[in-house]
Amino acid sequence: MAHLTTINRDGSPQVTVIWIGLDGDEIVSGHRMLRQMLKNIQRDPRVVLSFESPRDHDAFLQQYAVLHGTASVEPSDQSWELLNRLAKVYVTPDTEFPGEPGPGYIVRYRVERVTGVGPWAEKAWAQRARVFRSGRSGGQASSPLVKATGSHEP
């Protein structure tokens, strides 16, 4: 399951727990009704999805991913089928999604940036460090590390 954060009309965040899946290389979610989160995406497509990895009791920090990007809402006659497929993943393999097949909505997410705790975030931090060290980041003097040490190196 993922936490979907959208932006309300007043600029405040709206967070909903949703099922997500893959359609080819795209992250998707299915919805039966046009609820607030979908209205928010239609008005402002910026979204954040976050989710945790399976619990590792030996790890100090639980790994998690935060996906920043945009989304689009598509009316679809396939939303129930997507939800039924996801029910088999999130509930049990023999679960049938309740209700009758019918029209709904599918949301497609385009990831622009990945953060969090895990190997995906380490790659992003390494890239940022390379950009910073190469001087392509702009305002080097604004870095607390540079102000405190006079160097870009930790």
N, CA, C and O atoms as a GROMACS GRO file, in nm:
protein
  616
    1MET      N    1   0.084  -0.117   0.000
    1MET     CA    2   0.000   0.000   0.000
    1MET      C    3   0.089   0.124   0.000
    1MET      O    4   0.204   0.121   0.045
    2ALA      N    5   0.034   0.230  -0.052
    2ALA     CA    6   0.109   0.355  -0.061
    2ALA      C    7   0.027   0.469  -0.002
    2ALA      O    8  -0.096   0.465   0.000
    3HIS      N    9   0.098   0.569   0.044
    3HIS     CA   10   0.035   0.693   0.086
    3HIS      C   11   0.040   0.787  -0.034
    3HIS      O   12   0.148   0.819  -0.083
    4LEU      N   13  -0.075   0.831  -0.079
    4LEU     CA   14  -0.084   0.927  -0.188
    4LEU      C   15  -0.111   1.064  -0.128
    4LEU      O   16  -0.210   1.083  -0.058
    5THR      N   17  -0.023   1.159  -0.156
    5THR     CA   18  -0.043   1.296  -0.111
    5THR      C   19  -0.073   1.382  -0.232
    5THR      O   20   0.002   1.386  -0.328
    6THR      N   21  -0.188   1.452  -0.224
    6THR     CA   22  -0.227   1.548  -0.326
    6THR      C   23  -0.242   1.684  -0.259
    6THR      O   24  -0.226   1.697  -0.138
    7ILE      N   25  -0.271   1.786  -0.338
    7ILE     CA   26  -0.280   1.922  -0.286
    7ILE      C   27  -0.425   1.969  -0.293
    7ILE      O   28  -0.485   1.977  -0.400
    8ASN      N   29  -0.481   2.001  -0.175
    8ASN     CA   30  -0.616   2.056  -0.169
    8ASN      C   31  -0.620   2.195  -0.229
    8ASN      O   32  -0.516   2.259  -0.248
    9ARG      N   33  -0.740   2.242  -0.258
    9ARG     CA   34  -0.759   2.374  -0.318
    9ARG      C   35  -0.694   2.484  -0.234
    9ARG      O   36  -0.642   2.582  -0.288
   10ASP      N   37  -0.697   2.468  -0.100
   10ASP     CA   38  -0.640   2.572  -0.012
   10ASP      C   39  -0.488   2.556   0.007
   10ASP      O   40  -0.428   2.631   0.083
   11GLY      N   41  -0.426   2.458  -0.063
   11GLY     CA   42  -0.283   2.438  -0.055
   11GLY      C   43  -0.240   2.338   0.051
   11GLY      O   44  -0.123   2.302   0.057
   12SER      N   45  -0.331   2.293   0.133
   12SER     CA   46  -0.297   2.195   0.235
   12SER      C   47  -0.285   2.056   0.173
   12SER      O   48  -0.342   2.031   0.068
   13PRO      N   49  -0.208   1.967   0.237
   13PRO     CA   50  -0.195   1.831   0.183
   13PRO      C   51  -0.317   1.746   0.213
   13PRO      O   52  -0.382   1.762   0.316
   14GLN      N   53  -0.346   1.656   0.123
   14GLN     CA   54  -0.451   1.556   0.143
   14GLN      C   55  -0.385   1.421   0.125
   14GLN      O   56  -0.329   1.394   0.018
   15VAL      N   57  -0.388   1.334   0.227
   15VAL     CA   58  -0.320   1.206   0.224
   15VAL      C   59  -0.422   1.093   0.230
   15VAL      O   60  -0.513   1.095   0.312
   16THR      N   61  -0.405   0.997   0.142
   16THR     CA   62  -0.494   0.881   0.133
   16THR      C   63  -0.408   0.757   0.115
   16THR      O   64  -0.308   0.760   0.043
   17VAL      N   65  -0.446   0.647   0.179
   17VAL     CA   66  -0.378   0.520   0.159
   17VAL      C   67  -0.447   0.449   0.042
   17VAL      O   68  -0.569   0.433   0.041
   18ILE      N   69  -0.366   0.408  -0.056
   18ILE     CA   70  -0.421   0.344  -0.176
   18ILE      C   71  -0.342   0.219  -0.212
   18ILE      O   72  -0.230   0.199  -0.165
   19TRP      N   73  -0.403   0.137  -0.295
   19TRP     CA   74  -0.333   0.024  -0.357
   19TRP      C   75  -0.271   0.075  -0.486
   19TRP      O   76  -0.334   0.149  -0.562
   20ILE      N   77  -0.146   0.036  -0.510
   20ILE     CA   78  -0.080   0.071  -0.636
   20ILE      C   79  -0.033  -0.057  -0.704
   20ILE      O   80  -0.010  -0.159  -0.640
   21GLY      N   81  -0.018  -0.048  -0.835
   21GLY     CA   82   0.033  -0.160  -0.913
   21GLY      C   83   0.108  -0.108  -1.033
   21GLY      O   84   0.129   0.013  -1.047
   22LEU      N   85   0.149  -0.199  -1.117
   22LEU     CA   86   0.221  -0.162  -1.239
   22LEU      C   87   0.138  -0.200  -1.361
   22LEU      O   88   0.077  -0.307  -1.366
   23ASP      N   89   0.138  -0.112  -1.458
   23ASP     CA   90   0.083  -0.140  -1.590
   23ASP      C   91   0.199  -0.117  -1.687
   23ASP      O   92   0.223  -0.004  -1.730
   24GLY      N   93   0.270  -0.224  -1.720
   24GLY     CA   94   0.396  -0.208  -1.795
   24GLY      C   95   0.496  -0.144  -1.703
   24GLY      O   96   0.526  -0.197  -1.596
   25ASP      N   97   0.550  -0.029  -1.743
   25ASP     CA   98   0.646   0.045  -1.661
   25ASP      C   99   0.580   0.156  -1.580
   25ASP      O  100   0.649   0.227  -1.507
   26GLU      N  101   0.449   0.171  -1.590
   26GLU     CA  102   0.380   0.280  -1.522
   26GLU      C  103   0.322   0.235  -1.388
   26GLU      O  104   0.271   0.123  -1.376
   27ILE      N  105   0.330   0.323  -1.289
   27ILE     CA  106   0.260   0.300  -1.162
   27ILE      C  107   0.116   0.346  -1.182
   27ILE      O  108   0.092   0.453  -1.238
   28VAL      N  109   0.021   0.265  -1.136
   28VAL     CA  110  -0.121   0.296  -1.154
   28VAL      C  111  -0.197   0.267  -1.025
   28VAL      O  112  -0.152   0.189  -0.941
   29SER      N  113  -0.313   0.331  -1.012
   29SER     CA  114  -0.408   0.298  -0.907
   29SER      C  115  -0.548   0.304  -0.967
   29SER      O  116  -0.573   0.380  -1.060
   30GLY      N  117  -0.638   0.224  -0.912
   30GLY     CA  118  -0.775   0.220  -0.960
   30GLY      C  119  -0.870   0.280  -0.858
   30GLY      O  120  -0.848   0.269  -0.737
   31HIS      N  121  -0.975   0.344  -0.908
   31HIS     CA  122  -1.072   0.411  -0.820
   31HIS      C  123  -1.210   0.398  -0.880
   31HIS      O  124  -1.227   0.412  -1.002
   32ARG      N  125  -1.309   0.371  -0.797
   32ARG     CA  126  -1.446   0.352  -0.846
   32ARG      C  127  -1.523   0.484  -0.854
   32ARG      O  128  -1.613   0.499  -0.937
   33MET      N  129  -1.486   0.580  -0.768
   33MET     CA  130  -1.560   0.707  -0.763
   33MET      C  131  -1.463   0.825  -0.774
   33MET      O  132  -1.344   0.813  -0.744
   34LEU      N  133  -1.516   0.938  -0.816
   34LEU     CA  134  -1.436   1.061  -0.828
   34LEU      C  135  -1.431   1.128  -0.691
   34LEU      O  136  -1.509   1.220  -0.663
   35ARG      N  137  -1.340   1.083  -0.608
   35ARG     CA  138  -1.324   1.136  -0.472
   35ARG      C  139  -1.231   1.258  -0.473
   35ARG      O  140  -1.177   1.296  -0.577
   36GLN      N  141  -1.212   1.317  -0.354
   36GLN     CA  142  -1.135   1.440  -0.342
   36GLN      C  143  -0.994   1.426  -0.398
   36GLN      O  144  -0.944   1.517  -0.464
   37MET      N  145  -0.928   1.312  -0.372
   37MET     CA  146  -0.789   1.297  -0.420
   37MET      C  147  -0.783   1.306  -0.572
   37MET      O  148  -0.688   1.363  -0.626
   38LEU      N  149  -0.883   1.251  -0.641
   38LEU     CA  150  -0.884   1.257  -0.788
   38LEU      C  151  -0.915   1.399  -0.836
   38LEU      O  152  -0.856   1.446  -0.933
   39LYS      N  153  -1.006   1.466  -0.768
   39LYS     CA  154  -1.036   1.606  -0.803
   39LYS      C  155  -0.912   1.692  -0.784
   39LYS      O  156  -0.884   1.781  -0.864
   40ASN      N  157  -0.837   1.664  -0.676
   40ASN     CA  158  -0.712   1.740  -0.653
   40ASN      C  159  -0.613   1.718  -0.767
   40ASN      O  160  -0.550   1.813  -0.813
   41ILE      N  161  -0.598   1.593  -0.812
   41ILE     CA  162  -0.505   1.563  -0.922
   41ILE      C  163  -0.550   1.632  -1.050
   41ILE      O  164  -0.467   1.683  -1.125
   42GLN      N  165  -0.680   1.632  -1.076
   42GLN     CA  166  -0.730   1.699  -1.197
   42GLN      C  167  -0.698   1.848  -1.195
   42GLN      O  168  -0.672   1.908  -1.299
   43ARG      N  169  -0.702   1.908  -1.077
   43ARG     CA  170  -0.676   2.052  -1.064
   43ARG      C  171  -0.526   2.081  -1.060
   43ARG      O  172  -0.480   2.178  -1.120
   44ASP      N  173  -0.449   1.997  -0.988
   44ASP     CA  174  -0.305   2.017  -0.972
   44ASP      C  175  -0.240   1.879  -0.973
   44ASP      O  176  -0.252   1.805  -0.875
   45PRO      N  177  -0.172   1.841  -1.081
   45PRO     CA  178  -0.124   1.704  -1.098
   45PRO      C  179  -0.004   1.665  -1.011
   45PRO      O  180   0.040   1.550  -1.016
   46ARG      N  181   0.050   1.757  -0.932
   46ARG     CA  182   0.165   1.722  -0.848
   46ARG      C  183   0.123   1.627  -0.736
   46ARG      O  184   0.024   1.651  -0.666
   47VAL      N  185   0.199   1.518  -0.722
   47VAL     CA  186   0.168   1.416  -0.621
   47VAL      C  187   0.296   1.365  -0.557
   47VAL      O  188   0.406   1.383  -0.609
   48VAL      N  189   0.278   1.301  -0.442
   48VAL     CA  190   0.385   1.227  -0.377
   48VAL      C  191   0.326   1.093  -0.335
   48VAL      O  192   0.220   1.088  -0.273
   49LEU      N  193   0.396   0.985  -0.370
   49LEU     CA  194   0.362   0.850  -0.323
   49LEU      C  195   0.472   0.806  -0.228
   49LEU      O  196   0.590   0.825  -0.257
   50SER      N  197   0.435   0.748  -0.114
   50SER     CA  198   0.536   0.693  -0.025
   50SER      C  199   0.492   0.555   0.021
   50SER      O  200   0.372   0.529   0.036
   51PHE      N  201   0.589   0.468   0.042
   51PHE     CA  202   0.559   0.335   0.092
   51PHE      C  203   0.682   0.275   0.158
   51PHE      O  204   0.795   0.311   0.126
   52GLU      N  205   0.658   0.183   0.252
   52GLU     CA  206   0.764   0.116   0.325
   52GLU      C  207   0.797  -0.018   0.262
   52GLU      O  208   0.714  -0.082   0.198
   53SER      N  209   0.923  -0.058   0.282
   53SER     CA  210   0.961  -0.194   0.243
   53SER      C  211   0.912  -0.289   0.352
   53SER      O  212   0.873  -0.244   0.459
   54PRO      N  213   0.914  -0.419   0.326
   54PRO     CA  214   0.876  -0.513   0.432
   54PRO      C  215   0.965  -0.492   0.555
   54PRO      O  216   1.082  -0.458   0.543
   55ARG      N  217   0.909  -0.512   0.672
   55ARG     CA  218   0.979  -0.487   0.798
   55ARG      C  219   1.102  -0.575   0.811
   55ARG      O  220   1.095  -0.696   0.791
   56ASP      N  221   1.215  -0.513   0.844
   56ASP     CA  222   1.340  -0.582   0.874
   56ASP      C  223   1.374  -0.548   1.018
   56ASP      O  224   1.420  -0.438   1.048
   57HIS      N  225   1.353  -0.643   1.109
   57HIS     CA  226   1.373  -0.618   1.252
   57HIS      C  227   1.520  -0.600   1.288
   57HIS      O  228   1.551  -0.554   1.398
   58ASP      N  229   1.611  -0.635   1.198
   58ASP     CA  230   1.754  -0.615   1.224
   58ASP      C  231   1.802  -0.478   1.178
   58ASP      O  232   1.914  -0.438   1.210
   59ALA      N  233   1.720  -0.407   1.104
   59ALA     CA  234   1.761  -0.275   1.052
   59ALA      C  235   1.728  -0.166   1.153
   59ALA      O  236   1.624  -0.170   1.218
   60PHE      N  237   1.818  -0.069   1.165
   60PHE     CA  238   1.793   0.044   1.254
   60PHE      C  239   1.682   0.133   1.198
   60PHE      O  240   1.590   0.172   1.270
   61LEU      N  241   1.692   0.164   1.070
   61LEU     CA  242   1.589   0.244   1.003
   61LEU      C  243   1.514   0.158   0.903
   61LEU      O  244   1.574   0.084   0.825
   62GLN      N  245   1.383   0.168   0.905
   62GLN     CA  246   1.300   0.098   0.808
   62GLN      C  247   1.319   0.163   0.672
   62GLN      O  248   1.310   0.285   0.660
   63GLN      N  249   1.346   0.084   0.568
   63GLN     CA  250   1.361   0.141   0.435
   63GLN      C  251   1.224   0.186   0.383
   63GLN      O  252   1.123   0.120   0.407
   64TYR      N  253   1.224   0.298   0.312
   64TYR     CA  254   1.101   0.349   0.251
   64TYR      C  255   1.139   0.429   0.128
   64TYR      O  256   1.252   0.476   0.114
   65ALA      N  257   1.042   0.444   0.039
   65ALA     CA  258   1.062   0.523  -0.082
   65ALA      C  259   0.960   0.634  -0.087
   65ALA      O  260   0.845   0.617  -0.046
   66VAL      N  261   1.002   0.747  -0.138
   66VAL     CA  262   0.914   0.861  -0.161
   66VAL      C  263   0.929   0.898  -0.308
   66VAL      O  264   1.037   0.935  -0.352
   67LEU      N  265   0.819   0.888  -0.381
   67LEU     CA  266   0.819   0.916  -0.524
   67LEU      C  267   0.749   1.049  -0.550
   67LEU      O  268   0.630   1.063  -0.522
   68HIS      N  269   0.822   1.145  -0.600
   68HIS     CA  270   0.767   1.277  -0.632
   68HIS      C  271   0.739   1.280  -0.781
   68HIS      O  272   0.821   1.235  -0.861
   69GLY      N  273   0.625   1.332  -0.820
   69GLY     CA  274   0.595   1.338  -0.963
   69GLY      C  275   0.462   1.401  -0.992
   69GLY      O  276   0.412   1.485  -0.917
   70THR      N  277   0.404   1.359  -1.103
   70THR     CA  278   0.274   1.408  -1.145
   70THR      C  279   0.185   1.289  -1.178
   70THR      O  280   0.233   1.177  -1.198
   71ALA      N  281   0.056   1.315  -1.182
   71ALA     CA  282  -0.039   1.208  -1.211
   71ALA      C  283  -0.147   1.259  -1.304
   71ALA      O  284  -0.170   1.380  -1.316
   72SER      N  285  -0.212   1.166  -1.371
   72SER     CA  286  -0.326   1.200  -1.455
   72SER      C  287  -0.439   1.103  -1.424
   72SER      O  288  -0.416   0.985  -1.397
   73VAL      N  289  -0.562   1.155  -1.428
   73VAL     CA  290  -0.682   1.076  -1.400
   73VAL      C  291  -0.749   1.046  -1.533
   73VAL      O  292  -0.776   1.135  -1.612
   74GLU      N  293  -0.775   0.917  -1.556
   74GLU     CA  294  -0.840   0.874  -1.680
   74GLU      C  295  -0.970   0.800  -1.647
   74GLU      O  296  -0.965   0.701  -1.574
   75PRO      N  297  -1.084   0.845  -1.697
   75PRO     CA  298  -1.205   0.763  -1.685
   75PRO      C  299  -1.178   0.630  -1.756
   75PRO      O  300  -1.117   0.627  -1.863
   76SER      N  301  -1.224   0.519  -1.695
   76SER     CA  302  -1.193   0.389  -1.753
   76SER      C  303  -1.297   0.285  -1.717
   76SER      O  304  -1.348   0.283  -1.605
   77ASP      N  305  -1.327   0.199  -1.811
   77ASP     CA  306  -1.411   0.084  -1.784
   77ASP      C  307  -1.329  -0.032  -1.727
   77ASP      O  308  -1.385  -0.136  -1.694
   78GLN      N  309  -1.197  -0.014  -1.714
   78GLN     CA  310  -1.109  -0.118  -1.664
   78GLN      C  311  -1.070  -0.100  -1.517
   78GLN      O  312  -0.988  -0.176  -1.466
   79SER      N  313  -1.127  -0.001  -1.448
   79SER     CA  314  -1.086   0.025  -1.310
   79SER      C  315  -1.118  -0.092  -1.217
   79SER      O  316  -1.036  -0.126  -1.131
   80TRP      N  317  -1.235  -0.155  -1.233
   80TRP     CA  318  -1.270  -0.269  -1.147
   80TRP      C  319  -1.171  -0.383  -1.171
   80TRP      O  320  -1.128  -0.446  -1.075
   81GLU      N  321  -1.135  -0.411  -1.296
   81GLU     CA  322  -1.040  -0.517  -1.325
   81GLU      C  323  -0.905  -0.490  -1.259
   81GLU      O  324  -0.843  -0.582  -1.206
   82LEU      N  325  -0.859  -0.365  -1.263
   82LEU     CA  326  -0.734  -0.329  -1.196
   82LEU      C  327  -0.747  -0.350  -1.045
   82LEU      O  328  -0.659  -0.409  -0.983
   83LEU      N  329  -0.856  -0.303  -0.986
   83LEU     CA  330  -0.876  -0.321  -0.842
   83LEU      C  331  -0.887  -0.469  -0.805
   83LEU      O  332  -0.838  -0.509  -0.700
   84ASN      N  333  -0.949  -0.548  -0.889
   84ASN     CA  334  -0.961  -0.691  -0.863
   84ASN      C  335  -0.822  -0.757  -0.866
   84ASN      O  336  -0.792  -0.843  -0.783
   85ARG      N  337  -0.738  -0.717  -0.962
   85ARG     CA  338  -0.602  -0.769  -0.969
   85ARG      C  339  -0.522  -0.728  -0.845
   85ARG      O  340  -0.447  -0.809  -0.790
   86LEU      N  341  -0.538  -0.602  -0.801
   86LEU     CA  342  -0.466  -0.554  -0.684
   86LEU      C  343  -0.516  -0.621  -0.556
   86LEU      O  344  -0.438  -0.643  -0.464
   87ALA      N  345  -0.645  -0.653  -0.548
   87ALA     CA  346  -0.700  -0.722  -0.431
   87ALA      C  347  -0.631  -0.856  -0.411
   87ALA      O  348  -0.610  -0.900  -0.298
   88LYS      N  349  -0.595  -0.921  -0.520
   88LYS     CA  350  -0.527  -1.051  -0.512
   88LYS      C  351  -0.384  -1.036  -0.459
   88LYS      O  352  -0.327  -1.132  -0.408
   89VAL      N  353  -0.327  -0.918  -0.472
   89VAL     CA  354  -0.193  -0.890  -0.421
   89VAL      C  355  -0.202  -0.844  -0.275
   89VAL      O  356  -0.127  -0.892  -0.190
   90TYR      N  357  -0.292  -0.750  -0.247
   90TYR     CA  358  -0.297  -0.687  -0.116
   90TYR      C  359  -0.380  -0.763  -0.013
   90TYR      O  360  -0.360  -0.743   0.107
   91VAL      N  361  -0.474  -0.849  -0.056
   91VAL     CA  362  -0.558  -0.922   0.039
   91VAL      C  363  -0.516  -1.069   0.036
   91VAL      O  364  -0.433  -1.111   0.116
   92THR      N  365  -0.572  -1.147  -0.054
   92THR     CA  366  -0.531  -1.287  -0.073
   92THR      C  367  -0.544  -1.319  -0.222
   92THR      O  368  -0.618  -1.252  -0.293
   93PRO      N  369  -0.472  -1.420  -0.269
   93PRO     CA  370  -0.478  -1.453  -0.412
   93PRO      C  371  -0.617  -1.492  -0.463
   93PRO      O  372  -0.643  -1.483  -0.583
   94ASP      N  373  -0.706  -1.534  -0.372
   94ASP     CA  374  -0.840  -1.573  -0.418
   94ASP      C  375  -0.946  -1.466  -0.390
   94ASP      O  376  -1.065  -1.493  -0.409
   95THR      N  377  -0.907  -1.350  -0.347
   95THR     CA  378  -1.001  -1.242  -0.318
   95THR      C  379  -1.057  -1.184  -0.447
   95THR      O  380  -0.984  -1.162  -0.543
   96GLU      N  381  -1.186  -1.159  -0.447
   96GLU     CA  382  -1.252  -1.087  -0.556
   96GLU      C  383  -1.288  -0.948  -0.504
   96GLU      O  384  -1.342  -0.936  -0.394
   97PHE      N  385  -1.257  -0.846  -0.581
   97PHE     CA  386  -1.292  -0.710  -0.541
   97PHE      C  387  -1.446  -0.700  -0.535
   97PHE      O  388  -1.513  -0.751  -0.625
   98PRO      N  389  -1.501  -0.636  -0.431
   98PRO     CA  390  -1.647  -0.629  -0.419
   98PRO      C  391  -1.710  -0.540  -0.525
   98PRO      O  392  -1.644  -0.455  -0.585
   99GLY      N  393  -1.837  -0.561  -0.546
   99GLY     CA  394  -1.911  -0.479  -0.641
   99GLY      C  395  -1.905  -0.537  -0.781
   99GLY      O  396  -1.832  -0.633  -0.809
  100GLU      N  397  -1.981  -0.478  -0.865
  100GLU     CA  398  -1.989  -0.520  -1.005
  100GLU      C  399  -1.889  -0.443  -1.090
  100GLU      O  400  -1.863  -0.326  -1.062
  101PRO      N  401  -1.834  -0.506  -1.192
  101PRO     CA  402  -1.749  -0.432  -1.285
  101PRO      C  403  -1.828  -0.316  -1.346
  101PRO      O  404  -1.947  -0.328  -1.375
  102GLY      N  405  -1.760  -0.206  -1.364
  102GLY     CA  406  -1.824  -0.089  -1.422
  102GLY      C  407  -1.725   0.024  -1.435
  102GLY      O  408  -1.607   0.007  -1.407
  103PRO      N  409  -1.772   0.138  -1.477
  103PRO     CA  410  -1.682   0.251  -1.501
  103PRO      C  411  -1.622   0.304  -1.371
  103PRO      O  412  -1.680   0.292  -1.263
  104GLY      N  413  -1.507   0.362  -1.384
  104GLY     CA  414  -1.437   0.423  -1.272
  104GLY      C  415  -1.323   0.507  -1.327
  104GLY      O  416  -1.336   0.570  -1.432
  105TYR      N  417  -1.211   0.507  -1.255
  105TYR     CA  418  -1.097   0.590  -1.292
  105TYR      C  419  -0.968   0.514  -1.268
  105TYR      O  420  -0.955   0.438  -1.172
  106ILE      N  421  -0.873   0.536  -1.356
  106ILE     CA  422  -0.737   0.486  -1.337
  106ILE      C  423  -0.645   0.607  -1.333
  106ILE      O  424  -0.653   0.695  -1.419
  107VAL      N  425  -0.558   0.610  -1.232
  107VAL     CA  426  -0.459   0.718  -1.219
  107VAL      C  427  -0.325   0.662  -1.260
  107VAL      O  428  -0.284   0.555  -1.216
  108ARG      N  429  -0.255   0.736  -1.346
  108ARG     CA  430  -0.121   0.700  -1.392
  108ARG      C  431  -0.023   0.801  -1.334
  108ARG      O  432  -0.044   0.922  -1.342
  109TYR      N  433   0.084   0.749  -1.275
  109TYR     CA  434   0.182   0.832  -1.205
  109TYR      C  435   0.312   0.836  -1.284
  109TYR      O  436   0.362   0.733  -1.329
  110ARG      N  437   0.367   0.956  -1.302
  110ARG     CA  438   0.497   0.976  -1.366
  110ARG      C  439   0.595   1.023  -1.258
  110ARG      O  440   0.580   1.131  -1.202
  111VAL      N  441   0.696   0.942  -1.231
  111VAL     CA  442   0.792   0.970  -1.126
  111VAL      C  443   0.901   1.062  -1.180
  111VAL      O  444   0.961   1.034  -1.283
  112GLU      N  445   0.925   1.170  -1.109
  112GLU     CA  446   1.028   1.266  -1.148
  112GLU      C  447   1.149   1.262  -1.055
  112GLU      O  448   1.260   1.297  -1.095
  113ARG      N  449   1.126   1.219  -0.930
  113ARG     CA  450   1.236   1.218  -0.831
  113ARG      C  451   1.204   1.112  -0.726
  113ARG      O  452   1.088   1.095  -0.688
  114VAL      N  453   1.308   1.042  -0.680
  114VAL     CA  454   1.291   0.939  -0.578
  114VAL      C  455   1.379   0.976  -0.458
  114VAL      O  456   1.498   1.005  -0.473
  115THR      N  457   1.321   0.973  -0.339
  115THR     CA  458   1.395   0.994  -0.215
  115THR      C  459   1.352   0.887  -0.115
  115THR      O  460   1.277   0.796  -0.150
  116GLY      N  461   1.400   0.897   0.007
  116GLY     CA  462   1.365   0.803   0.111
  116GLY      C  463   1.490   0.744   0.174
  116GLY      O  464   1.596   0.805   0.170
  117VAL      N  465   1.476   0.625   0.233
  117VAL     CA  466   1.587   0.554   0.294
  117VAL      C  467   1.598   0.418   0.225
  117VAL      O  468   1.505   0.338   0.231
  118GLY      N  469   1.710   0.394   0.159
  118GLY     CA  470   1.732   0.269   0.087
  118GLY      C  471   1.828   0.293  -0.028
  118GLY      O  472   1.873   0.406  -0.048
  119PRO      N  473   1.860   0.190  -0.101
  119PRO     CA  474   1.957   0.206  -0.210
  119PRO      C  475   1.913   0.304  -0.317
  119PRO      O  476   1.998   0.369  -0.378
  120TRP      N  477   1.783   0.319  -0.340
  120TRP     CA  478   1.733   0.416  -0.437
  120TRP      C  479   1.766   0.558  -0.394
  120TRP      O  480   1.797   0.642  -0.478
  121ALA      N  481   1.761   0.586  -0.266
  121ALA     CA  482   1.791   0.720  -0.216
  121ALA      C  483   1.941   0.745  -0.216
  121ALA      O  484   1.985   0.857  -0.243
  122GLU      N  485   2.020   0.643  -0.187
  122GLU     CA  486   2.166   0.659  -0.187
  122GLU      C  487   2.214   0.701  -0.325
  122GLU      O  488   2.306   0.783  -0.336
  123LYS      N  489   2.156   0.646  -0.431
  123LYS     CA  490   2.194   0.684  -0.568
  123LYS      C  491   2.158   0.831  -0.593
  123LYS      O  492   2.236   0.904  -0.654
  124ALA      N  493   2.042   0.872  -0.545
  124ALA     CA  494   2.000   1.012  -0.564
  124ALA      C  495   2.093   1.106  -0.489
  124ALA      O  496   2.130   1.211  -0.542
  125TRP      N  497   2.131   1.070  -0.366
  125TRP     CA  498   2.221   1.156  -0.289
  125TRP      C  499   2.359   1.161  -0.353
  125TRP      O  500   2.422   1.267  -0.354
  126ALA      N  501   2.406   1.050  -0.406
  126ALA     CA  502   2.537   1.049  -0.472
  126ALA      C  503   2.535   1.141  -0.594
  126ALA      O  504   2.631   1.214  -0.619
  127GLN      N  505   2.425   1.139  -0.671
  127GLN     CA  506   2.413   1.227  -0.788
  127GLN      C  507   2.413   1.373  -0.745
  127GLN      O  508   2.479   1.456  -0.807
  128ARG      N  509   2.338   1.405  -0.638
  128ARG     CA  510   2.334   1.544  -0.589
  128ARG      C  511   2.473   1.589  -0.546
  128ARG      O  512   2.514   1.702  -0.574
  129ALA      N  513   2.547   1.501  -0.479
  129ALA     CA  514   2.681   1.536  -0.433
  129ALA      C  515   2.772   1.564  -0.552
  129ALA      O  516   2.852   1.658  -0.547
  130ARG      N  517   2.762   1.483  -0.659
  130ARG     CA  518   2.845   1.506  -0.778
  130ARG      C  519   2.812   1.641  -0.841
  130ARG      O  520   2.902   1.715  -0.880
  131VAL      N  521   2.683   1.674  -0.851
  131VAL     CA  522   2.643   1.802  -0.908
  131VAL      C  523   2.694   1.916  -0.822
  131VAL      O  524   2.744   2.016  -0.873
  132PHE      N  525   2.681   1.901  -0.690
  132PHE     CA  526   2.726   2.005  -0.599
  132PHE      C  527   2.877   2.027  -0.611
  132PHE      O  528   2.923   2.140  -0.618
  133ARG      N  529   2.952   1.917  -0.613
  133ARG     CA  530   3.098   1.928  -0.620
  133ARG      C  531   3.144   1.984  -0.753
  133ARG      O  532   3.249   2.048  -0.760
  134SER      N  533   3.067   1.962  -0.859
  134SER     CA  534   3.108   2.012  -0.990
  134SER      C  535   3.077   2.160  -1.005
  134SER      O  536   3.116   2.222  -1.104
  135GLY      N  537   3.006   2.218  -0.909
  135GLY     CA  538   2.974   2.359  -0.914
  135GLY      C  539   2.851   2.391  -0.997
  135GLY      O  540   2.822   2.508  -1.019
  136ARG      N  541   2.778   2.289  -1.044
  136ARG     CA  542   2.659   2.313  -1.125
  136ARG      C  543   2.535   2.339  -1.041
  136ARG      O  544   2.426   2.359  -1.096
  137SER      N  545   2.548   2.339  -0.909
  137SER     CA  546   2.431   2.353  -0.825
  137SER      C  547   2.391   2.498  -0.802
  137SER      O  548   2.284   2.524  -0.747
  138GLY      N  549   2.474   2.592  -0.843
  138GLY     CA  550   2.444   2.732  -0.811
  138GLY      C  551   2.496   2.760  -0.672
  138GLY      O  552   2.589   2.690  -0.630
  139GLY      N  553   2.448   2.851  -0.599
  139GLY     CA  554   2.487   2.900  -0.468
  139GLY      C  555   2.566   2.809  -0.377
  139GLY      O  556   2.512   2.760  -0.278
  140GLN      N  557   2.693   2.785  -0.407
  140GLN     CA  558   2.774   2.700  -0.322
  140GLN      C  559   2.790   2.760  -0.183
  140GLN      O  560   2.793   2.686  -0.084
  141ALA      N  561   2.801   2.889  -0.172
  141ALA     CA  562   2.824   2.952  -0.043
  141ALA      C  563   2.706   2.936   0.051
  141ALA      O  564   2.720   2.957   0.172
  142SER      N  565   2.589   2.899  -0.002
  142SER     CA  566   2.473   2.883   0.086
  142SER      C  567   2.474   2.750   0.158
  142SER      O  568   2.392   2.728   0.247
  143SER      N  569   2.567   2.659   0.123
  143SER     CA  570   2.573   2.530   0.188
  143SER      C  571   2.628   2.544   0.329
  143SER      O  572   2.735   2.603   0.346
  144PRO      N  573   2.559   2.490   0.431
  144PRO     CA  574   2.613   2.496   0.567
  144PRO      C  575   2.748   2.426   0.576
  144PRO      O  576   2.833   2.467   0.655
  145LEU      N  577   2.770   2.320   0.496
  145LEU     CA  578   2.896   2.248   0.497
  145LEU      C  579   3.009   2.339   0.448
  145LEU      O  580   3.117   2.340   0.507
  146VAL      N  581   2.984   2.415   0.342
  146VAL     CA  582   3.087   2.505   0.288
  146VAL      C  583   3.113   2.618   0.387
  146VAL      O  584   3.228   2.654   0.411
  147LYS      N  585   3.006   2.674   0.446
  147LYS     CA  586   3.024   2.783   0.542
  147LYS      C  587   3.106   2.738   0.662
  147LYS      O  588   3.191   2.812   0.711
  148ALA      N  589   3.080   2.614   0.711
  148ALA     CA  590   3.145   2.569   0.833
  148ALA      C  591   3.289   2.523   0.809
  148ALA      O  592   3.375   2.542   0.895
  149THR      N  593   3.317   2.463   0.692
  149THR     CA  594   3.448   2.403   0.672
  149THR      C  595   3.530   2.470   0.563
  149THR      O  596   3.651   2.447   0.554
  150GLY      N  597   3.465   2.551   0.480
  150GLY     CA  598   3.535   2.611   0.368
  150GLY      C  599   3.560   2.510   0.256
  150GLY      O  600   3.635   2.539   0.163
  151SER      N  601   3.498   2.392   0.265
  151SER     CA  602   3.521   2.285   0.168
  151SER      C  603   3.389   2.220   0.130
  151SER      O  604   3.292   2.226   0.206
  152HIS      N  605   3.386   2.159   0.014
  152HIS     CA  606   3.269   2.082  -0.028
  152HIS      C  607   3.275   1.940   0.023
  152HIS      O  608   3.176   1.868   0.018
  153GLU      N  609   3.392   1.898   0.072
  153GLU     CA  610   3.409   1.759   0.113
  153GLU      C  611   3.362   1.743   0.256
  153GLU      O  612   3.383   1.833   0.338
  154PRO      N  613   3.296   1.630   0.288
  154PRO     CA  614   3.252   1.605   0.426
  154PRO      C  615   3.368   1.584   0.520
  154PRO      O  616   3.349   1.562   0.639
   0.00000   0.00000   0.00000
